[in-house]
């Protein structure tokens, strides 16, 4: 199977997919698109993914889009190790936690939205404040969902989709100076980043990483 990931080193959504690819031990090729220069809007890429977003995963030529849909495909095609629990109630809870971040926090503080705010006259401080407010409100709602859970990961001893989505969002939070001082979230992050799948997926480890 030939896997090609259209990615950007600092994209939270691409980071999620990189983590799951690594967790499942899959070999893949990276095809970076620099979102800062709108490389993802090039005609050849938009022909593959009309939304002009990353990530997209090519699987033997077929194109999959949207990070959570891509991860669901990988989970079904390569079920071991799993990122969704076997128990249906807990599986729904893991999905709900992941969606709370992927749908309610991330989309309204990503690069495309922040550019739209600047285009409407907000200065950089106001734009950053918008992102910070969105993130802080979202994390404040998410933290109680797993506060009473035991174990080093969000839902126990094993990594799940919840952790895969949480870790990039915490990194984004710090970029905007948002509050992240929830002891359980920070403990989960520290444990996760020591795992090889997470360590290899971080932005700084990517071939297109550009800290400047």
N, C-alpha and C positions, 0 to 999 in steps of 0.2 A: 504494500500500500504506500503510495506517495502522498505525503502530507506537506503542504506549503501554507505557512501562516503569514498572512498580510498583517503587519504589526507596526507599532510605534513604541519606542522604548518606554515612554512615560505614560502611555495609555493604560488606565486602570482596567478597562475591559480586556485589552490584549494581555495584560498581566495575569488576569484570571485564567485565560486559556493556556498561557505558557505554563502556569502552575500545574494544571490538570494534565497537560501533555507530559510534563516531567514526572508527575506522580505515577502515571500509568506506564512510564518507561518507553514512550514512543519517540521515534526519530522523526524529525521534521526540519524543513528548511525555512528560514526566515526571509521574508521579502518586505523590508521596511518602507514606510511611507512617512515622510516628515510632515506632521500636521501643521507645524508652524509656517510652512511654505505652501500649504494646500496641495501637497503631492497626492493626497488621497482623492482629489477631484480631477486628476488626469483622466482623459477619455478612456484609456485602456483599462484603468481600474474601475471607473464608473460602469463600464460595460459588464464587468464581473459583478459589481455590487452597486446597484443604482442609488443606494443611500449615500455612497461616498463616505463610509465610516470604516474604522478598523475596530475589531479584527474581522477578517474573513479567513476561513480555512478551506483550502482546496483539497479535496479528497479524490485522488485519481481523476482530477479535472472537474469534478462537481464542486460547486461553490456553496459553502454554508456561511451564513451571517448571523449576527447577534451572539454575544459571548455566551449567554446562558443556554441558548439553543445549541450552540456548538458543544458546550460541555455536556448537555443532555445526550447528544449524539455519541460523544466519546464514552459516556457512562454506559450507554446501551451496547455499543460496539465492543468496548473493552471494559467489562464490568469489574475486573480486579486490578488494583484495589478499588473499592467503591468510594464514591463521594456522596452518596445518598444512603441513609440507613435502610435496613430491611423493614423495620416496623413502619407501617403506613402513617400512623399519627406523627411519629417523630420525623418521618420523611417530609410530611407537609409542613411541620414546624421549621425544619431546616430550609425548605424552599421559601417559606414566608420571611424568615430572617434575611436570606439572600436577596429576595425581591425588595424588601424594605430599603436596602442599600442601592441595589441596581436600578430600581424604578423610581424611588422617592428622593434619594439624595444625589446620586451620581449625575443623572441627566441634566439637572438644573444648576450644576456647578462645573460642567465640563467646558472645554475650550471653545466650542461652537457657541454656547450660550453666553459665555463671558465676552466673546467678541461682539455679539449682538448688543449687549449692554453698553459696551464702549461706543459702538456705532450710534447709539441713541443718546450719547452725550454724557454718560457717567465717566468720571475720572477713575484712575486706577485704584485709588483708595476706596471709592464707592463700590467698584466691581469686586475687589477683594473682600470687602465687607459683606457683600451679597453672598459670595461663596462661603465665607466663614459662618454666616447666619444659617444658611441651608444645612451645612455640615453639622454644626453644633446641635441644631434642632433634631436632625435625623439620628445622630449618635445618642442623644439623650433619650430618644424613644426606643432605640435598639438595645441599649445596655440592659434595661430591666428584663428583656426577653430571655436572657441567658444568665441572669445574675445568680439564680439558684441552681445552676447546673454544675455538677462536679466534673473534674477532669481537666486536662491541659488544653483541650480544644473547646470550641463553642458548645458542642453537644456531647462531650465526653472524652473518651480515650482516643478516638479516631478522628482524623481530619475529615471534614465534610465540605460541601459547597458553601456553607456559612463562613468557614474560615477562608476559603478561596476568595470570597467577595470582600470580607472584612479587611484583610491585610492591606490590599491596595488603597482602600478608602481611608484607612488610618494614615497612610503615607500622604495622601492628598490633603487630609486635614492639616497635617503639619506644614505643608507648603503654604497654606493660607493662614497659619497661626491660629487654627481652631482648637478648641479645648478637646483634649483626648485623655484627660486624667481620670479614667474609669479603671480602677484596679484590675478588674477581671479582663477587660478588653486589652489592657497593656500586658497582662501576664500571658494571655493567649497569643498576642503578637510576638512576644519574646520567644515563646516556645515554638511557634510556627516558623519563624525566621531561621531557627536552627535546623529545620528539616531540609534535606537536600533539594526537594521539589520547590520549596519556597525560595531557598537561597539562590538557586539557579535562575529563577524567574524574575528577580528584582530588576528594576530598570538599569541600575549601574552595571549589571552583568550582560547587557544586550549588545549586539554588534553595532547598533546605531546609537549607543548611549553618547550623549553630549551634555555633560553637566553645565556647560556654559549656557 
